[in-house]
Amino acid sequence: MIDKPQGMSSHAVVQRVRRACKVRRVGHAGTLDPLATGVLLVGVGQCTRLIEYLMAQDKTYRATMKLGLVTDSQDITGQVQQQHDASAVTRQQIEDVCHQFVGQIEQIPPMFSALKKDGVPLYRLARKGVEIERQKRSISIESLVVEAVEGDEITIVVACSKGTYIRTLCHDIGLELGCGACMTSLRRTRSGAFDETMAITVDQLMAGEFEPLPALDALHGMLQVQLAEQGVSRLRDGIPPRQGDVSNAPTMDALQTVCLMHDNTLMAIAQYDPEHELDERGDYKLLKVFPQGV
């Protein structure tokens, strides 16, 4: 887990992890723009197969926005499109508007984003002055707290679902206030069970001053099912285990996703599916298998 510095791309962090770990297979769980800092979760080797579970987790951000300034990128790095006087906006108005964005809302992704159209990232089209229609997305804002108001600079702390664009949130808050706004800084302080206090710097990474986190940390909260020896043997042959092949029998819902374990080693991620059609193939639908454990 890296504390990404400002000015460095997420891809550049991945390149440094490759060099530091001497492993080619590396991926990250959620892009941070060069402007942003904070928690960037990185998977190495087989653990890259767990990244989708990390990306699905909620995140927390601290952001600042400047009222009265609208840019094409919705942040301070973009071209200024509009400027308005925001001196009459009160803290109470800001808090009232922010409260309107808490809950399940819809958001239009920005043009300056890594989303793709016909295989081309939108930000490349945006840099050419091309704008295309984007579909609204449903996202969830668990909490949105106004932490500080200093003139036209507003600091907010946002706990949200995956897929939330904080600069778009700042832009939309500015629209509701009637004066416009753009994001001036962003820090991801938490991603799932991982917070900024656990992250290492890029300098620490390159100096070798780190200890990789266990793979199971990426599956925080997922139920663990312990396999008996016959279950491990079936799994290594590519055969889903039966309920009789587990050494513990936790209560599970149908289609619940679980970790299949042997001792303290992750052997597979599976769905408990005792009523599927191929009864002879066991009581679990295998999603990801790690025959040698991870």
ChimeraX commands (.cxc) that place a marker at each C-alpha (Angstrom):
marker #1 position 0.00,0.00,0.00 radius 0.5
marker #1 position 1.60,3.22,-1.23 radius 0.5
marker #1 position 1.03,6.81,-0.14 radius 0.5
marker #1 position 1.04,8.28,-3.64 radius 0.5
marker #1 position 2.71,11.69,-3.84 radius 0.5
marker #1 position 1.32,14.61,-5.79 radius 0.5
marker #1 position 2.54,14.92,-9.36 radius 0.5
marker #1 position 3.07,11.19,-9.90 radius 0.5
marker #1 position 0.65,9.04,-11.89 radius 0.5
marker #1 position -0.72,5.77,-10.56 radius 0.5
marker #1 position 0.97,4.02,-13.48 radius 0.5
marker #1 position 4.33,5.47,-12.42 radius 0.5
marker #1 position 3.80,4.06,-8.92 radius 0.5
marker #1 position 3.12,0.63,-10.41 radius 0.5
marker #1 position 6.37,0.87,-12.39 radius 0.5
marker #1 position 8.30,1.57,-9.21 radius 0.5
marker #1 position 6.65,-1.36,-7.44 radius 0.5
marker #1 position 7.72,-3.61,-10.33 radius 0.5
marker #1 position 11.33,-2.49,-9.87 radius 0.5
marker #1 position 11.28,-2.69,-6.08 radius 0.5
marker #1 position 9.66,-6.15,-5.96 radius 0.5
marker #1 position 11.34,-7.48,-9.13 radius 0.5
marker #1 position 7.95,-8.74,-10.28 radius 0.5
marker #1 position 6.38,-7.99,-13.66 radius 0.5
marker #1 position 2.79,-8.72,-12.67 radius 0.5
marker #1 position 1.62,-5.66,-10.71 radius 0.5
marker #1 position -1.66,-3.74,-10.69 radius 0.5
marker #1 position -3.40,-1.07,-8.63 radius 0.5
marker #1 position -6.89,-0.86,-7.16 radius 0.5
marker #1 position -8.28,2.46,-8.36 radius 0.5
marker #1 position -6.54,5.26,-10.23 radius 0.5
marker #1 position -5.48,8.44,-8.46 radius 0.5
marker #1 position -4.84,11.40,-10.77 radius 0.5
marker #1 position -1.39,13.08,-10.59 radius 0.5
marker #1 position -2.99,15.92,-8.60 radius 0.5
marker #1 position -4.21,13.51,-5.93 radius 0.5
marker #1 position -2.29,11.91,-3.06 radius 0.5
marker #1 position -2.92,9.14,-0.58 radius 0.5
marker #1 position -3.81,5.48,-0.38 radius 0.5
marker #1 position -3.04,3.50,-3.54 radius 0.5
marker #1 position -3.48,-0.25,-3.06 radius 0.5
marker #1 position -1.12,-2.29,-5.21 radius 0.5
marker #1 position -1.31,-6.04,-5.92 radius 0.5
marker #1 position 1.82,-8.03,-6.76 radius 0.5
marker #1 position 2.07,-11.42,-8.47 radius 0.5
marker #1 position -0.93,-13.67,-7.85 radius 0.5
marker #1 position -2.46,-11.01,-5.62 radius 0.5
marker #1 position -3.33,-8.98,-8.73 radius 0.5
marker #1 position -6.24,-11.44,-9.05 radius 0.5
marker #1 position -7.66,-9.98,-5.83 radius 0.5
marker #1 position -7.69,-6.37,-7.05 radius 0.5
marker #1 position -11.34,-6.50,-8.13 radius 0.5
marker #1 position -12.33,-7.14,-4.51 radius 0.5
marker #1 position -10.24,-4.20,-3.33 radius 0.5
marker #1 position -11.76,-1.91,-5.96 radius 0.5
marker #1 position -15.28,-2.79,-4.85 radius 0.5
marker #1 position -14.72,-1.42,-1.35 radius 0.5
marker #1 position -15.83,2.01,-0.14 radius 0.5
marker #1 position -13.34,4.85,0.08 radius 0.5
marker #1 position -12.82,8.08,2.04 radius 0.5
marker #1 position -11.36,11.30,0.65 radius 0.5
marker #1 position -10.40,14.74,1.91 radius 0.5
marker #1 position -10.77,17.35,-0.81 radius 0.5
marker #1 position -10.56,21.10,-1.15 radius 0.5
marker #1 position -12.53,23.10,-3.68 radius 0.5
marker #1 position -12.46,26.71,-4.75 radius 0.5
marker #1 position -15.81,28.44,-5.10 radius 0.5
marker #1 position -16.46,30.73,-8.04 radius 0.5
marker #1 position -14.15,28.93,-10.46 radius 0.5
marker #1 position -15.31,26.47,-13.15 radius 0.5
marker #1 position -12.79,24.56,-15.30 radius 0.5
marker #1 position -13.10,22.08,-18.15 radius 0.5
marker #1 position -11.46,19.31,-16.08 radius 0.5
marker #1 position -13.45,20.17,-12.94 radius 0.5
marker #1 position -10.17,20.64,-11.06 radius 0.5
marker #1 position -7.56,23.38,-10.75 radius 0.5
marker #1 position -5.38,21.89,-13.52 radius 0.5
marker #1 position -7.96,22.62,-16.23 radius 0.5
marker #1 position -8.77,25.60,-18.42 radius 0.5
marker #1 position -10.93,28.21,-16.71 radius 0.5
marker #1 position -14.38,28.38,-18.26 radius 0.5
marker #1 position -16.25,30.62,-15.81 radius 0.5
marker #1 position -15.48,32.87,-12.85 radius 0.5
marker #1 position -18.07,34.15,-10.38 radius 0.5
marker #1 position -18.14,36.11,-7.15 radius 0.5
marker #1 position -18.68,33.66,-4.26 radius 0.5
marker #1 position -18.18,36.11,-1.40 radius 0.5
marker #1 position -21.87,36.02,-0.40 radius 0.5
marker #1 position -21.98,32.23,0.04 radius 0.5
marker #1 position -22.25,31.28,3.73 radius 0.5
marker #1 position -21.05,28.18,5.53 radius 0.5
marker #1 position -24.65,27.27,6.30 radius 0.5
marker #1 position -25.50,27.35,2.60 radius 0.5
marker #1 position -22.50,25.16,1.84 radius 0.5
marker #1 position -23.47,22.62,4.52 radius 0.5
marker #1 position -27.09,22.59,3.37 radius 0.5
marker #1 position -26.10,21.91,-0.24 radius 0.5
marker #1 position -23.57,19.24,0.76 radius 0.5
marker #1 position -26.27,17.49,2.77 radius 0.5
marker #1 position -28.32,17.16,-0.44 radius 0.5
marker #1 position -25.62,14.92,-1.93 radius 0.5
marker #1 position -25.64,12.35,0.87 radius 0.5
marker #1 position -27.23,9.02,-0.06 radius 0.5
marker #1 position -27.81,7.34,-3.40 radius 0.5
marker #1 position -27.23,9.89,-6.15 radius 0.5
marker #1 position -26.52,10.00,-9.87 radius 0.5
marker #1 position -23.31,11.42,-11.29 radius 0.5
marker #1 position -22.13,12.05,-14.84 radius 0.5
marker #1 position -18.47,10.98,-15.18 radius 0.5
marker #1 position -16.17,13.79,-16.33 radius 0.5
marker #1 position -14.59,13.90,-19.78 radius 0.5
marker #1 position -11.19,14.06,-18.11 radius 0.5
marker #1 position -11.33,10.47,-16.89 radius 0.5
marker #1 position -9.87,7.06,-17.71 radius 0.5
marker #1 position -13.24,5.76,-18.94 radius 0.5
marker #1 position -13.06,4.62,-22.54 radius 0.5
marker #1 position -15.07,5.20,-25.69 radius 0.5
marker #1 position -14.35,2.65,-28.43 radius 0.5
marker #1 position -11.10,1.81,-26.62 radius 0.5
marker #1 position -9.94,5.43,-26.33 radius 0.5
marker #1 position -9.67,7.03,-22.86 radius 0.5
marker #1 position -12.02,9.99,-22.53 radius 0.5
marker #1 position -9.23,12.27,-21.31 radius 0.5
marker #1 position -7.49,11.91,-24.68 radius 0.5
marker #1 position -10.64,13.04,-26.46 radius 0.5
marker #1 position -11.07,15.89,-23.97 radius 0.5
marker #1 position -7.54,17.13,-24.66 radius 0.5
marker #1 position -8.51,17.39,-28.33 radius 0.5
marker #1 position -11.56,19.44,-27.44 radius 0.5
marker #1 position -13.94,16.55,-28.12 radius 0.5
marker #1 position -16.85,15.98,-25.75 radius 0.5
marker #1 position -19.16,12.99,-25.94 radius 0.5
marker #1 position -22.35,12.12,-24.12 radius 0.5
marker #1 position -21.78,10.11,-20.91 radius 0.5
marker #1 position -24.37,8.04,-19.11 radius 0.5
marker #1 position -25.28,8.88,-15.53 radius 0.5
marker #1 position -23.99,6.50,-12.90 radius 0.5
marker #1 position -25.55,5.61,-9.58 radius 0.5
marker #1 position -23.16,6.12,-6.67 radius 0.5
marker #1 position -23.52,6.26,-2.91 radius 0.5
marker #1 position -22.27,9.04,-0.63 radius 0.5
marker #1 position -22.25,7.65,2.90 radius 0.5
marker #1 position -21.21,10.95,4.49 radius 0.5
marker #1 position -20.11,14.39,3.36 radius 0.5
marker #1 position -18.72,16.66,6.07 radius 0.5
marker #1 position -17.69,20.29,5.64 radius 0.5
marker #1 position -14.43,20.32,7.59 radius 0.5
marker #1 position -13.32,23.92,6.97 radius 0.5
marker #1 position -14.36,27.11,5.20 radius 0.5
marker #1 position -11.58,29.63,4.58 radius 0.5
marker #1 position -12.82,32.37,2.28 radius 0.5
marker #1 position -13.64,30.68,-1.04 radius 0.5
marker #1 position -11.64,27.54,-0.16 radius 0.5
marker #1 position -13.78,24.69,1.19 radius 0.5
marker #1 position -12.47,21.45,2.68 radius 0.5
marker #1 position -14.77,18.42,2.68 radius 0.5
marker #1 position -14.40,14.82,3.86 radius 0.5
marker #1 position -16.33,12.28,1.77 radius 0.5
marker #1 position -17.03,8.60,2.44 radius 0.5
marker #1 position -18.35,7.06,-0.77 radius 0.5
marker #1 position -18.80,4.01,-2.97 radius 0.5
marker #1 position -16.49,2.93,-5.76 radius 0.5
marker #1 position -16.81,4.87,-9.00 radius 0.5
marker #1 position -17.31,8.25,-7.31 radius 0.5
marker #1 position -15.55,11.20,-8.95 radius 0.5
marker #1 position -14.77,13.70,-6.21 radius 0.5
marker #1 position -13.97,16.54,-8.62 radius 0.5
marker #1 position -17.36,16.01,-10.25 radius 0.5
marker #1 position -18.90,16.13,-6.78 radius 0.5
marker #1 position -17.13,19.45,-6.15 radius 0.5
marker #1 position -18.29,20.74,-9.54 radius 0.5
marker #1 position -21.90,19.72,-8.83 radius 0.5
marker #1 position -21.84,21.32,-5.36 radius 0.5
marker #1 position -20.68,24.54,-7.02 radius 0.5
marker #1 position -23.55,24.36,-9.49 radius 0.5
marker #1 position -26.07,23.95,-6.65 radius 0.5
marker #1 position -24.55,26.92,-4.83 radius 0.5
marker #1 position -24.93,28.99,-8.00 radius 0.5
marker #1 position -21.32,30.16,-8.10 radius 0.5
marker #1 position -19.51,27.13,-9.50 radius 0.5
marker #1 position -16.52,25.33,-7.99 radius 0.5
marker #1 position -13.51,23.25,-8.92 radius 0.5
marker #1 position -11.41,20.83,-6.90 radius 0.5
marker #1 position -7.99,22.13,-5.86 radius 0.5
marker #1 position -6.61,19.15,-3.93 radius 0.5
marker #1 position -7.54,15.55,-3.17 radius 0.5
marker #1 position -6.28,12.93,-0.76 radius 0.5
marker #1 position -7.57,9.37,-0.46 radius 0.5
marker #1 position -7.37,8.65,3.25 radius 0.5
marker #1 position -9.00,5.21,3.25 radius 0.5
marker #1 position -9.74,2.37,0.85 radius 0.5
marker #1 position -11.79,-0.39,2.43 radius 0.5
marker #1 position -10.01,-1.59,5.55 radius 0.5
marker #1 position -6.78,0.24,4.65 radius 0.5
marker #1 position -6.12,3.79,5.83 radius 0.5
marker #1 position -3.34,6.31,5.24 radius 0.5
marker #1 position -1.50,5.44,8.48 radius 0.5
marker #1 position -0.69,2.01,7.02 radius 0.5
marker #1 position 0.80,3.31,3.74 radius 0.5
marker #1 position 4.48,3.61,2.89 radius 0.5
marker #1 position 6.08,6.34,0.81 radius 0.5
marker #1 position 7.62,5.79,-2.60 radius 0.5
marker #1 position 11.04,6.50,-1.05 radius 0.5
marker #1 position 10.48,3.73,1.51 radius 0.5
marker #1 position 9.40,1.42,-1.29 radius 0.5
marker #1 position 12.53,2.04,-3.34 radius 0.5
marker #1 position 14.72,1.66,-0.24 radius 0.5
marker #1 position 13.17,-1.74,0.45 radius 0.5
marker #1 position 11.69,-0.56,3.74 radius 0.5
marker #1 position 8.42,-2.47,3.51 radius 0.5
marker #1 position 6.76,-5.78,4.27 radius 0.5
marker #1 position 4.04,-6.99,1.86 radius 0.5
marker #1 position 0.63,-7.35,3.46 radius 0.5
marker #1 position -0.99,-10.80,3.56 radius 0.5
marker #1 position -3.27,-11.64,0.63 radius 0.5
marker #1 position -6.16,-12.23,3.02 radius 0.5
marker #1 position -6.10,-8.58,4.04 radius 0.5
marker #1 position -7.58,-7.81,0.61 radius 0.5
marker #1 position -10.62,-9.93,1.49 radius 0.5
marker #1 position -11.39,-8.26,4.79 radius 0.5
marker #1 position -14.74,-9.40,6.17 radius 0.5
marker #1 position -15.18,-12.33,3.78 radius 0.5
marker #1 position -16.20,-15.57,5.53 radius 0.5
marker #1 position -13.44,-18.20,5.76 radius 0.5
marker #1 position -14.23,-21.88,5.21 radius 0.5
marker #1 position -11.54,-24.35,6.28 radius 0.5
marker #1 position -10.92,-27.25,3.91 radius 0.5
marker #1 position -10.04,-30.75,5.09 radius 0.5
marker #1 position -7.25,-32.60,3.25 radius 0.5
marker #1 position -9.68,-34.27,0.82 radius 0.5
marker #1 position -11.12,-30.85,-0.03 radius 0.5
marker #1 position -7.65,-29.47,-0.81 radius 0.5
marker #1 position -6.94,-32.51,-2.98 radius 0.5
marker #1 position -10.17,-32.03,-4.97 radius 0.5
marker #1 position -9.43,-28.34,-5.36 radius 0.5
marker #1 position -5.94,-28.96,-6.71 radius 0.5
marker #1 position -7.51,-31.28,-9.29 radius 0.5
marker #1 position -9.83,-28.47,-10.33 radius 0.5
marker #1 position -12.86,-30.04,-8.64 radius 0.5
marker #1 position -15.05,-27.88,-6.34 radius 0.5
marker #1 position -15.15,-29.27,-2.79 radius 0.5
marker #1 position -18.27,-30.74,-1.24 radius 0.5
marker #1 position -19.65,-29.56,2.04 radius 0.5
marker #1 position -18.29,-32.78,3.52 radius 0.5
marker #1 position -14.80,-31.66,2.47 radius 0.5
marker #1 position -14.70,-28.78,4.94 radius 0.5
marker #1 position -13.48,-29.05,8.50 radius 0.5
marker #1 position -15.74,-26.31,9.78 radius 0.5
marker #1 position -19.38,-25.79,8.81 radius 0.5
marker #1 position -20.27,-22.12,9.14 radius 0.5
marker #1 position -23.77,-20.94,8.35 radius 0.5
marker #1 position -23.84,-19.57,4.81 radius 0.5
marker #1 position -26.39,-18.08,2.48 radius 0.5
marker #1 position -26.81,-19.49,-1.02 radius 0.5
marker #1 position -24.37,-17.83,-3.45 radius 0.5
marker #1 position -22.44,-16.21,-0.60 radius 0.5
marker #1 position -18.82,-15.55,-1.59 radius 0.5
marker #1 position -16.30,-17.16,0.78 radius 0.5
marker #1 position -12.58,-17.84,1.15 radius 0.5
marker #1 position -11.66,-21.52,0.95 radius 0.5
marker #1 position -8.73,-21.95,3.33 radius 0.5
marker #1 position -6.23,-24.62,4.31 radius 0.5
marker #1 position -4.61,-23.69,7.62 radius 0.5
marker #1 position -3.81,-19.99,7.13 radius 0.5
marker #1 position -3.44,-20.21,3.35 radius 0.5
marker #1 position -5.97,-18.98,0.80 radius 0.5
marker #1 position -6.71,-21.75,-1.68 radius 0.5
marker #1 position -9.70,-20.31,-3.55 radius 0.5
marker #1 position -12.49,-17.78,-3.63 radius 0.5
marker #1 position -15.83,-19.46,-4.23 radius 0.5
marker #1 position -19.58,-19.10,-3.99 radius 0.5
marker #1 position -21.50,-21.48,-1.75 radius 0.5
marker #1 position -23.92,-23.06,-4.22 radius 0.5
marker #1 position -25.26,-26.38,-2.87 radius 0.5
marker #1 position -28.19,-26.53,-5.30 radius 0.5
marker #1 position -26.46,-26.01,-8.62 radius 0.5
marker #1 position -27.18,-28.44,-11.43 radius 0.5
marker #1 position -23.89,-30.34,-11.42 radius 0.5
marker #1 position -24.32,-31.88,-7.98 radius 0.5
marker #1 position -21.41,-34.26,-8.44 radius 0.5
marker #1 position -19.13,-31.24,-8.90 radius 0.5
marker #1 position -19.40,-30.21,-5.28 radius 0.5
marker #1 position -21.21,-27.56,-3.27 radius 0.5
marker #1 position -19.11,-24.54,-4.29 radius 0.5
marker #1 position -18.76,-22.59,-7.51 radius 0.5
marker #1 position -15.08,-21.73,-7.88 radius 0.5
marker #1 position -14.35,-18.12,-8.81 radius 0.5
marker #1 position -10.56,-17.96,-8.37 radius 0.5
marker #1 position -8.29,-20.88,-7.52 radius 0.5
marker #1 position -4.77,-20.73,-6.09 radius 0.5
marker #1 position -3.60,-24.39,-6.27 radius 0.5
marker #1 position -0.41,-23.72,-4.31 radius 0.5
marker #1 position -2.08,-21.27,-1.98 radius 0.5
marker #1 position -1.39,-17.59,-1.52 radius 0.5
marker link #1:1,2 radius 0.2
marker link #1:2,3 radius 0.2
marker link #1:3,4 radius 0.2
marker link #1:4,5 radius 0.2
marker link #1:5,6 radius 0.2
marker link #1:6,7 radius 0.2
marker link #1:7,8 radius 0.2
marker link #1:8,9 radius 0.2
marker link #1:9,10 radius 0.2
marker link #1:10,11 radius 0.2
marker link #1:11,12 radius 0.2
marker link #1:12,13 radius 0.2
marker link #1:13,14 radius 0.2
marker link #1:14,15 radius 0.2
marker link #1:15,16 radius 0.2
marker link #1:16,17 radius 0.2
marker link #1:17,18 radius 0.2
marker link #1:18,19 radius 0.2
marker link #1:19,20 radius 0.2
marker link #1:20,21 radius 0.2
marker link #1:21,22 radius 0.2
marker link #1:22,23 radius 0.2
marker link #1:23,24 radius 0.2
marker link #1:24,25 radius 0.2
marker link #1:25,26 radius 0.2
marker link #1:26,27 radius 0.2
marker link #1:27,28 radius 0.2
marker link #1:28,29 radius 0.2
marker link #1:29,30 radius 0.2
marker link #1:30,31 radius 0.2
marker link #1:31,32 radius 0.2
marker link #1:32,33 radius 0.2
marker link #1:33,34 radius 0.2
marker link #1:34,35 radius 0.2
marker link #1:35,36 radius 0.2
marker link #1:36,37 radius 0.2
marker link #1:37,38 radius 0.2
marker link #1:38,39 radius 0.2
marker link #1:39,40 radius 0.2
marker link #1:40,41 radius 0.2
marker link #1:41,42 radius 0.2
marker link #1:42,43 radius 0.2
marker link #1:43,44 radius 0.2
marker link #1:44,45 radius 0.2
marker link #1:45,46 radius 0.2
marker link #1:46,47 radius 0.2
marker link #1:47,48 radius 0.2
marker link #1:48,49 radius 0.2
marker link #1:49,50 radius 0.2
marker link #1:50,51 radius 0.2
marker link #1:51,52 radius 0.2
marker link #1:52,53 radius 0.2
marker link #1:53,54 radius 0.2
marker link #1:54,55 radius 0.2
marker link #1:55,56 radius 0.2
marker link #1:56,57 radius 0.2
marker link #1:57,58 radius 0.2
marker link #1:58,59 radius 0.2
marker link #1:59,60 radius 0.2
marker link #1:60,61 radius 0.2
marker link #1:61,62 radius 0.2
marker link #1:62,63 radius 0.2
marker link #1:63,64 radius 0.2
marker link #1:64,65 radius 0.2
marker link #1:65,66 radius 0.2
marker link #1:66,67 radius 0.2
marker link #1:67,68 radius 0.2
marker link #1:68,69 radius 0.2
marker link #1:69,70 radius 0.2
marker link #1:70,71 radius 0.2
marker link #1:71,72 radius 0.2
marker link #1:72,73 radius 0.2
marker link #1:73,74 radius 0.2
marker link #1:74,75 radius 0.2
marker link #1:75,76 radius 0.2
marker link #1:76,77 radius 0.2
marker link #1:77,78 radius 0.2
marker link #1:78,79 radius 0.2
marker link #1:79,80 radius 0.2
marker link #1:80,81 radius 0.2
marker link #1:81,82 radius 0.2
marker link #1:82,83 radius 0.2
marker link #1:83,84 radius 0.2
marker link #1:84,85 radius 0.2
marker link #1:85,86 radius 0.2
marker link #1:86,87 radius 0.2
marker link #1:87,88 radius 0.2
marker link #1:88,89 radius 0.2
marker link #1:89,90 radius 0.2
marker link #1:90,91 radius 0.2
marker link #1:91,92 radius 0.2
marker link #1:92,93 radius 0.2
marker link #1:93,94 radius 0.2
marker link #1:94,95 radius 0.2
marker link #1:95,96 radius 0.2
marker link #1:96,97 radius 0.2
marker link #1:97,98 radius 0.2
marker link #1:98,99 radius 0.2
marker link #1:99,100 radius 0.2
marker link #1:100,101 radius 0.2
marker link #1:101,102 radius 0.2
marker link #1:102,103 radius 0.2
marker link #1:103,104 radius 0.2
marker link #1:104,105 radius 0.2
marker link #1:105,106 radius 0.2
marker link #1:106,107 radius 0.2
marker link #1:107,108 radius 0.2
marker link #1:108,109 radius 0.2
marker link #1:109,110 radius 0.2
marker link #1:110,111 radius 0.2
marker link #1:111,112 radius 0.2
marker link #1:112,113 radius 0.2
marker link #1:113,114 radius 0.2
marker link #1:114,115 radius 0.2
marker link #1:115,116 radius 0.2
marker link #1:116,117 radius 0.2
marker link #1:117,118 radius 0.2
marker link #1:118,119 radius 0.2
marker link #1:119,120 radius 0.2
marker link #1:120,121 radius 0.2
marker link #1:121,122 radius 0.2
marker link #1:122,123 radius 0.2
marker link #1:123,124 radius 0.2
marker link #1:124,125 radius 0.2
marker link #1:125,126 radius 0.2
marker link #1:126,127 radius 0.2
marker link #1:127,128 radius 0.2
marker link #1:128,129 radius 0.2
marker link #1:129,130 radius 0.2
marker link #1:130,131 radius 0.2
marker link #1:131,132 radius 0.2
marker link #1:132,133 radius 0.2
marker link #1:133,134 radius 0.2
marker link #1:134,135 radius 0.2
marker link #1:135,136 radius 0.2
marker link #1:136,137 radius 0.2
marker link #1:137,138 radius 0.2
marker link #1:138,139 radius 0.2
marker link #1:139,140 radius 0.2
marker link #1:140,141 radius 0.2
marker link #1:141,142 radius 0.2
marker link #1:142,143 radius 0.2
marker link #1:143,144 radius 0.2
marker link #1:144,145 radius 0.2
marker link #1:145,146 radius 0.2
marker link #1:146,147 radius 0.2
marker link #1:147,148 radius 0.2
marker link #1:148,149 radius 0.2
marker link #1:149,150 radius 0.2
marker link #1:150,151 radius 0.2
marker link #1:151,152 radius 0.2
marker link #1:152,153 radius 0.2
marker link #1:153,154 radius 0.2
marker link #1:154,155 radius 0.2
marker link #1:155,156 radius 0.2
marker link #1:156,157 radius 0.2
marker link #1:157,158 radius 0.2
marker link #1:158,159 radius 0.2
marker link #1:159,160 radius 0.2
marker link #1:160,161 radius 0.2
marker link #1:161,162 radius 0.2
marker link #1:162,163 radius 0.2
marker link #1:163,164 radius 0.2
marker link #1:164,165 radius 0.2
marker link #1:165,166 radius 0.2
marker link #1:166,167 radius 0.2
marker link #1:167,168 radius 0.2
marker link #1:168,169 radius 0.2
marker link #1:169,170 radius 0.2
marker link #1:170,171 radius 0.2
marker link #1:171,172 radius 0.2
marker link #1:172,173 radius 0.2
marker link #1:173,174 radius 0.2
marker link #1:174,175 radius 0.2
marker link #1:175,176 radius 0.2
marker link #1:176,177 radius 0.2
marker link #1:177,178 radius 0.2
marker link #1:178,179 radius 0.2
marker link #1:179,180 radius 0.2
marker link #1:180,181 radius 0.2
marker link #1:181,182 radius 0.2
marker link #1:182,183 radius 0.2
marker link #1:183,184 radius 0.2
marker link #1:184,185 radius 0.2
marker link #1:185,186 radius 0.2
marker link #1:186,187 radius 0.2
marker link #1:187,188 radius 0.2
marker link #1:188,189 radius 0.2
marker link #1:189,190 radius 0.2
marker link #1:190,191 radius 0.2
marker link #1:191,192 radius 0.2
marker link #1:192,193 radius 0.2
marker link #1:193,194 radius 0.2
marker link #1:194,195 radius 0.2
marker link #1:195,196 radius 0.2
marker link #1:196,197 radius 0.2
marker link #1:197,198 radius 0.2
marker link #1:198,199 radius 0.2
marker link #1:199,200 radius 0.2
marker link #1:200,201 radius 0.2
marker link #1:201,202 radius 0.2
marker link #1:202,203 radius 0.2
marker link #1:203,204 radius 0.2
marker link #1:204,205 radius 0.2
marker link #1:205,206 radius 0.2
marker link #1:206,207 radius 0.2
marker link #1:207,208 radius 0.2
marker link #1:208,209 radius 0.2
marker link #1:209,210 radius 0.2
marker link #1:210,211 radius 0.2
marker link #1:211,212 radius 0.2
marker link #1:212,213 radius 0.2
marker link #1:213,214 radius 0.2
marker link #1:214,215 radius 0.2
marker link #1:215,216 radius 0.2
marker link #1:216,217 radius 0.2
marker link #1:217,218 radius 0.2
marker link #1:218,219 radius 0.2
marker link #1:219,220 radius 0.2
marker link #1:220,221 radius 0.2
marker link #1:221,222 radius 0.2
marker link #1:222,223 radius 0.2
marker link #1:223,224 radius 0.2
marker link #1:224,225 radius 0.2
marker link #1:225,226 radius 0.2
marker link #1:226,227 radius 0.2
marker link #1:227,228 radius 0.2
marker link #1:228,229 radius 0.2
marker link #1:229,230 radius 0.2
marker link #1:230,231 radius 0.2
marker link #1:231,232 radius 0.2
marker link #1:232,233 radius 0.2
marker link #1:233,234 radius 0.2
marker link #1:234,235 radius 0.2
marker link #1:235,236 radius 0.2
marker link #1:236,237 radius 0.2
marker link #1:237,238 radius 0.2
marker link #1:238,239 radius 0.2
marker link #1:239,240 radius 0.2
marker link #1:240,241 radius 0.2
marker link #1:241,242 radius 0.2
marker link #1:242,243 radius 0.2
marker link #1:243,244 radius 0.2
marker link #1:244,245 radius 0.2
marker link #1:245,246 radius 0.2
marker link #1:246,247 radius 0.2
marker link #1:247,248 radius 0.2
marker link #1:248,249 radius 0.2
marker link #1:249,250 radius 0.2
marker link #1:250,251 radius 0.2
marker link #1:251,252 radius 0.2
marker link #1:252,253 radius 0.2
marker link #1:253,254 radius 0.2
marker link #1:254,255 radius 0.2
marker link #1:255,256 radius 0.2
marker link #1:256,257 radius 0.2
marker link #1:257,258 radius 0.2
marker link #1:258,259 radius 0.2
marker link #1:259,260 radius 0.2
marker link #1:260,261 radius 0.2
marker link #1:261,262 radius 0.2
marker link #1:262,263 radius 0.2
marker link #1:263,264 radius 0.2
marker link #1:264,265 radius 0.2
marker link #1:265,266 radius 0.2
marker link #1:266,267 radius 0.2
marker link #1:267,268 radius 0.2
marker link #1:268,269 radius 0.2
marker link #1:269,270 radius 0.2
marker link #1:270,271 radius 0.2
marker link #1:271,272 radius 0.2
marker link #1:272,273 radius 0.2
marker link #1:273,274 radius 0.2
marker link #1:274,275 radius 0.2
marker link #1:275,276 radius 0.2
marker link #1:276,277 radius 0.2
marker link #1:277,278 radius 0.2
marker link #1:278,279 radius 0.2
marker link #1:279,280 radius 0.2
marker link #1:280,281 radius 0.2
marker link #1:281,282 radius 0.2
marker link #1:282,283 radius 0.2
marker link #1:283,284 radius 0.2
marker link #1:284,285 radius 0.2
marker link #1:285,286 radius 0.2
marker link #1:286,287 radius 0.2
marker link #1:287,288 radius 0.2
marker link #1:288,289 radius 0.2
marker link #1:289,290 radius 0.2
marker link #1:290,291 radius 0.2
marker link #1:291,292 radius 0.2
marker link #1:292,293 radius 0.2
marker link #1:293,294 radius 0.2
view
